[in-house]
Amino acid sequence: RKLGTWLQNQRYLQKKGTLDASRISRLKEVGVVRDQHDKNWSIMFGLLKQFQEREGHSNVRKNHIEEGRKLGTWLNTQLMLQKKAMLDASRMSCLEEVGVVWNNQDEQ
């Protein structure tokens, strides 16, 4: 419990920009991820790229599972975020680069 609190504090300080660079480096060395959501997004995007390279398109069905992960659900969530203007512009750009067509997804 104390370790979790300490780790949360380190992430907060890093996000705020006040964590010493040497501490950041040491945390990275032992595998501490600054933001789990960013890590998960990157993993899912990697699976989408893998799907696109294999299938030749990025029209993932909502129920599609890729390597045990719900890729279709994830992509549908990105669509919903984009429709609500809540999807980060850089993420939107990444998705468009692999051929995501925003108006096509809700038909699947």
Secondary structure as the mmCIF struct_conf table of DSSP 4:
data_model
#
loop_
_struct_conf.conf_type_id
_struct_conf.id
_struct_conf.beg_label_comp_id
_struct_conf.beg_label_asym_id
_struct_conf.beg_label_seq_id
_struct_conf.end_label_comp_id
_struct_conf.end_label_asym_id
_struct_conf.end_label_seq_id
HELX_RH_AL_P HELX_RH_AL_P1 LYS A 2 LYS A 16
TURN_TY1_P TURN_TY1_P1 GLY A 17 GLY A 17
BEND BEND1 LEU A 19 LEU A 19
HELX_RH_AL_P HELX_RH_AL_P2 ALA A 21 GLU A 29
TURN_TY1_P TURN_TY1_P2 VAL A 30 GLY A 31
BEND BEND2 ARG A 34 ARG A 34
HELX_RH_AL_P HELX_RH_AL_P3 GLN A 36 GLU A 55
BEND BEND3 GLY A 56 HIS A 57
TURN_TY1_P TURN_TY1_P3 LYS A 62 ASN A 63
STRN STRN1 GLU A 66 GLU A 66
TURN_TY1_P TURN_TY1_P4 GLU A 67 GLY A 68
STRN STRN2 ARG A 69 ARG A 69
HELX_RH_AL_P HELX_RH_AL_P4 LEU A 71 LYS A 83
TURN_TY1_P TURN_TY1_P5 LYS A 84 ALA A 85
BEND BEND4 LEU A 87 LEU A 87
HELX_RH_AL_P HELX_RH_AL_P5 ALA A 89 GLU A 97
TURN_TY1_P TURN_TY1_P6 VAL A 98 GLY A 99
TURN_TY1_P TURN_TY1_P7 TRP A 102 ASN A 104
HELX_RH_3T_P HELX_RH_3T_P1 GLN A 105 GLU A 107
#
